[in-house]
């Protein structure tokens, strides 16, 4: 997904005549971000459940979903180093 977004942005940059370098994160960066999002998301979800805070539960759920999406983006499976 990141490659597709970068491709579209590069086309837009060409049409606008600007040169904006786009980041292309490494798999290690995606893994670290995925783990951090999961930890924060799980913590927020737990706080939301314990204190009956809907916004914490929703934000925690979003963090967990983000973690799963990043894991899929890096092509992550358990057998991958």
C-alpha positions in Angstrom: 0.0 0.0 0.0 2.8 2.4 0.8 4.4 1.8 -2.6 1.0 2.5 -4.3 0.6 5.8 -2.4 4.2 6.8 -3.2 3.6 6.1 -6.9 0.5 8.3 -7.0 2.3 11.1 -5.1 5.2 10.9 -7.5 2.8 11.3 -10.4 1.2 14.3 -8.7 4.6 15.8 -8.0 5.5 15.5 -11.7 2.3 17.2 -12.7 2.8 20.0 -10.2 6.5 20.4 -11.1 7.8 19.9 -7.6 10.3 17.5 -6.2 9.3 16.1 -2.8 11.2 13.0 -1.6 8.9 10.4 -0.2 9.9 8.1 2.6 10.1 4.4 2.0 10.2 2.7 5.4 12.2 -0.5 5.9 10.6 -3.7 7.2 12.3 -3.2 10.6 10.8 0.3 10.9 7.3 -1.1 10.1 7.7 -3.9 12.6 8.8 -1.5 15.4 5.9 0.8 14.6 3.5 -2.1 14.5 4.6 -3.3 17.9 4.4 0.2 19.4 0.9 0.7 18.0 -0.3 -2.6 19.4 1.1 -1.9 22.9 -0.4 1.6 23.1 -3.7 0.3 21.5 -4.0 -2.6 23.9 -3.3 -0.2 26.9 -5.9 2.3 25.8 -8.4 -0.5 25.1 -7.8 -1.9 28.6 -8.1 1.5 30.2 -11.3 2.1 28.3 -12.8 -1.2 29.6 -11.7 -0.7 33.2 -12.8 2.9 33.5 -15.8 2.6 31.1 -14.3 5.3 28.8 -15.7 4.9 25.3 -13.1 7.2 23.7 -10.2 5.2 25.2 -11.7 1.9 24.0 -12.2 3.4 20.5 -8.7 4.8 20.3 -7.3 1.6 21.5 -9.2 -0.4 18.9 -7.9 2.0 16.2 -4.3 1.5 17.5 -4.7 -2.3 17.3 -6.2 -2.1 13.8 -3.3 0.1 12.8 -0.9 -2.4 14.1 -2.5 -5.2 12.1 -2.4 -3.1 8.9 1.3 -2.3 9.4 2.0 -5.9 10.0 0.3 -6.8 6.7 2.1 -4.0 4.9 5.5 -5.3 5.8 4.4 -8.8 4.7 4.8 -10.1 8.2 4.3 -13.7 9.1 5.7 -15.6 12.0 8.2 -17.4 9.9 9.7 -14.1 8.6 12.9 -12.9 10.4 
